[in-house]
Amino acid sequence: MVESFFKNDEGHNVTVNGDRYRAMITNFFIPELNNHDVQELWFQQDGATCHTARATIDLLKDTFGDRLISRFGPVDWPPRSCDLTLLDYFLWGYVKSLVYADKPQTLDHLEDNICCVIADIRPQMLEKVIENWTSRLDYIRASRGSPMPEIIFKI
């Protein structure tokens, strides 16, 4: 996670659409990736309309090739598979529980909370999440894709 985006160039809060999403990828995300050693990086996103527009998928395929996990991408995002996606079974719930803990009353307060929570996620925590994820994948393989009987959350 590199940075959060909430405002346009004039400082106004904006809704993400396909053009803004592609501009963020082109003008910030890809140049930022070029500053790091991430040649074999996989990119994963959900099925939001701005993420899956044809122009967006084409841009991401040009950048990540077959290492794109997305609806309409080379590797489909597994919908409603909370055991399979780190973002679903860990990140969103974890971030949301902390962001709303003090019941933010303004957009600025909400934005501050989001930035603080994301910034506080440490590599060691993500390593534990990935360890847990690989054990989930082992279980799913052993059970031939059957749903998990319970959600296991270990950190």
Long-range contacts (C-beta under 8 A, 24 or more apart in sequence): 1-118, 1-121, 2-28, 2-29, 2-32, 3-28, 3-32, 4-111, 4-114, 4-115, 4-118, 6-111, 13-107, 16-48, 16-50, 17-50, 18-49, 18-50, 18-53, 18-55, 18-56, 20-50, 21-50, 21-51, 21-56, 22-55, 22-56, 22-59, 25-56, 25-59, 25-60, 25-63, 26-59, 30-63, 40-67, 41-67, 42-67, 42-68, 42-69, 43-67, 43-68, 43-69, 43-70, 44-68, 44-69, 44-70, 44-77, 44-85, 44-87, 45-69, 45-70, 45-77, 46-70, 46-71, 46-77, 46-87, 47-71, 47-77, 47-79, 82-151, 83-136, 83-139, 83-140, 83-147, 83-148, 83-151, 84-136, 84-137, 84-140, 86-129, 86-130, 86-133, 89-133, 89-136, 89-151, 89-153, 90-129, 90-132, 90-153, 90-155, 91-129, 125-155, 128-154, 128-155, 129-155
